[in-house]
Amino acid sequence: MILSSFLLSIMDLFGTVIRIYTWILIIGVVMSWLNVSPYNNFAQIIHKLTSPAYRLVNKIIPNTVFNGIDIAPMILILGLGLINNFMFRLITSAS
């Protein structure tokens, strides 16, 4: 019982981190549409947080730009959602 509560707490924390990172990805996409200055401190933070994940997606799927639209953020958001759902179902079925 204590172990299952601990695992659910860890899973809740993991889910919160995934939701926060998903919002960071969405903010980065919106900022790219608005042409925010690259010298803006907030823009630099968002870029530093998202660029490693974009590089990983571009290593796995080399061409993620279709008709001028980069779908790497969409791939990341869907992947994070799948991982979150998988982990949640794995933890809840084990407890």
C-alpha positions in Angstrom: 0.0 0.0 0.0 2.8 2.4 0.9 4.7 1.4 -2.3 1.7 1.9 -4.5 1.1 5.4 -3.0 4.7 6.3 -3.5 4.6 5.1 -7.2 1.4 7.1 -7.8 3.1 10.2 -6.3 6.1 9.7 -8.5 3.9 9.2 -11.5 1.9 12.4 -10.7 5.2 14.3 -10.5 6.3 12.8 -13.8 3.0 13.8 -15.4 3.3 17.3 -14.1 6.8 17.7 -15.6 5.5 16.4 -18.9 2.6 18.9 -18.9 5.0 21.8 -18.0 7.4 20.8 -20.8 4.4 20.4 -23.2 3.5 24.0 -22.5 7.1 25.1 -23.0 7.0 23.5 -26.4 3.7 25.3 -27.2 5.1 28.6 -26.1 8.1 28.1 -28.3 5.9 27.4 -31.3 3.8 30.5 -30.7 7.0 32.6 -30.2 8.3 31.3 -33.5 5.1 32.5 -35.2 5.4 35.9 -33.6 9.0 36.4 -34.6 10.2 37.3 -31.1 13.6 38.9 -30.9 16.3 36.2 -30.3 18.0 38.7 -27.9 14.9 38.5 -25.6 15.9 36.6 -22.4 12.6 34.7 -22.2 13.0 33.6 -25.8 16.6 32.4 -25.1 15.4 30.3 -22.2 12.6 28.7 -24.2 15.1 28.0 -27.0 17.6 26.4 -24.7 14.9 24.2 -23.2 13.4 23.1 -26.5 16.3 22.8 -28.9 17.8 19.6 -27.4 14.4 17.8 -27.9 14.1 19.2 -31.4 17.6 17.9 -32.3 16.7 14.4 -30.9 13.6 14.3 -33.1 15.6 15.5 -36.1 18.1 12.7 -35.5 15.4 10.1 -35.5 13.3 11.7 -38.3 15.6 13.7 -40.5 13.0 15.7 -42.5 10.3 17.1 -40.2 9.6 20.2 -42.3 6.6 20.0 -44.6 5.6 23.0 -46.7 7.5 25.3 -44.4 5.9 23.9 -41.3 8.1 22.0 -38.8 6.1 19.2 -37.2 8.8 18.3 -34.7 6.9 20.0 -31.8 3.8 18.0 -32.7 5.8 14.8 -32.7 7.3 15.7 -29.3 3.9 16.6 -27.8 2.3 13.3 -29.1 5.3 11.3 -27.9 5.3 12.9 -24.4 1.5 12.2 -24.2 2.0 8.6 -25.2 4.9 8.1 -22.6 2.8 9.7 -19.9 -0.3 7.5 -20.6 1.9 4.4 -20.9 3.6 5.1 -17.6 0.3 5.9 -15.8 -1.3 2.7 -17.0 1.7 0.7 -16.1 1.8 2.0 -12.6 -1.9 1.7 -12.0 -2.1 -1.8 -13.3 0.8 -2.9 -11.1 -0.7 -1.5 -7.9 
